[in-house]
Every structure is written in C-alpha cells, then in structure tokens.
C-alpha cells in the first residue's frame, strides 16, 4: 500500500509540472522571429538583428518581436497603438538578450546600461545584462552613463535615447 501511495504522489507531482494550468508563463525561452516578422514599433525586420531581439509573449500564446529593448519598452507604454486590440494586461512574459551571452533573459530582472558608445539597430539603446557585474564592466568599457532596472524605464527616459 505504501508503494502505491508513493507512486501515486510521484505521478501527481509530475503531472503538475506539465499542467496546462501553468500557462504560457512556464515557457523558459521565447520563440524566435521568422524572416517576415517586423518590429511593431519601427517596422524593421527583426530576424536581421538576432543579437538584439526582444520578445513579448502574450497570454494567448502569440508573440511580438522587437529589434531592441528600447522598442520593447516603447511598445509596452501603449501596445494598442502598435497592435490594435492588444493591451498591457494581455502580456505574459518579456525577454531581452543578454549583451554578452546573447541568451534570452527576463526583461523585468535585467540590468540595463544607458548612454554607452554602443549602438543597436535603432541607434542609442538600453543594453541588457543578466548580471550586475557584467553591466558595470560594460559601462566602464563603453562609457555608459547609468545602470537602470525595468521599473526605471519611463517615456521621458526613452525620449533621451531617440
């Protein structure tokens, strides 16, 4: 009987790991843009700039891709302006690419260097890092002016990057 209960408990635990109730937020990495996917903010083909791709995953499982963190943040301010029918409440996950590793990282926990001499596809950019030490090193090496976090990005700050 004890063995039966242990097996049952294991099956229940394993089943909960793959449960649809976990939703799209359980997705560890974003999907990649296709050759025809365009940034909804600037209209550039995103696949041409794989090192800079930022991604929004919506709760319905669809995605929007951007050619950098700056356009991602611009979009988040007014998604309905760029994709009619979409709202901020529909957003599930956000990713940016770590500048050094080029791996997708959670945009809400990333460190961003601004004011550096490194430009993205649309010019001045928020340069994302997973680790604070990497952001500090980059800032020193590339004359960055500040390290900020997700909550520090405002429309006024984005205007300074235009």
Buried (B, 14 or more C-beta within 10 A) or exposed (E): EEEEEEEEEEEEEEEEEEEEEEEBEEBEEBEBBEEEBBBBBBEBBBBEBEEBBBBBBBEEEBBBBBBBBBBBBBBBEEBEEBBEEBEEEBBBBBBBBBBBEEEBBEBEEBBBBBBBEBEBBBEBBBBBBBBEEBBBBBBEEBEBEEBBEBEEBEEEBBEEBE
